[in-house]
């Protein structure tokens, strides 16, 4: 355990709230946590969910997970009941239960609670829209809320750092979902507060990016053929891994400058290069795999033609899946929306789109 968990883990174990839940205890909590869309991509990790390169993301608003937990005192030890989208999901339940047992040293009260967990997404699960980022961060926000209901004293900054840390242990990209607007995860010399064990707010963001739009084209709502976890593992043998990590670090510095200065041209260039590099790494792994679909490539071609024809700084990015995120300033929404309706909607499965934008991070629902 000591070799797998280090740094802040020991701090959180040593400072854990050891108050024993009393007989008759009952309570509830509910949080909505957003997905995020990485501009500089996290792909490749080491140790226990530590990134091989820094990543930088926009926090979304409408692509989110709602998670609620009702809990009661349990004299016989931990008990977890989990439902996803209104139905029992054994695979998810086992994953959640295993995760909670890993967290037990830092959240000792979990050992004496019976929990009913309900979770629901506003977007297709496992289709490449970072569902683990929203779901795991929502779960962790609930756990920290229960901890505070039981008497833990945390400042807002301490709560967010702790939420980011434990969200990272559940799913790397989830570390970024607990912050508003934009988040940076992974040490970089370009940000003095950056850290591998938790994300931080990417502050000093130019106003043009604070209400940036993200229209998500659902090219396919199906489960992707290769999980992100498997894709990360394949980076260990990828011949371009070291070059990629160097490039991601360089792009992080340039993107931070662009987000500060409002440089839309640089933003477009970095965003699209990062998306294509991510998928190039998938194609050059061993074994290789391709998550883009024909309509993904067609959408990219049409997006670039639109930008060249209109001068509107519309850019695309992709997560680990076939779906396309259209990123653009809010002022261009009418023109981009017309373009989407006329040329891109037909490329989507059942014409499905998600209208999203930069958001303010998790919200307490109860």
Buried (B, 14 or more C-beta within 10 A) or exposed (E): EEEEBEBBBEEBBEEBBEEEBEEEBEBBBBBBBBBBBBBBBBBBBEEBBBBBBBBBBBBBBBBBBBBBBBBBBBEEEBBBBBBBEEEEBEEBBEBBBEBBEBBBBBBBBBBBBBBBBBBBBBBBBBBBBBBBBBBBBBBBBBBBBBBBBBEBEBEEEEBBBBBBBBBBBBBBBBBBBBBBBBBBBBBBEBBEEBBBBBBBBBBEBBEBBBBBBBBBBBBBBBEBEBEBEEBBEBBEEBEBBEEBBEBBBBBBBBBBEBBBEBBBEBBBBBBBBBBBBBBEBBEBBEEEBEBBBEBBBBBBEBBBEBBEEEEBBBBBBBBBBBBBBBBBBBEBBEBBBEBBEEBBEEBBBEEBBBEBBBBEBBBEEE
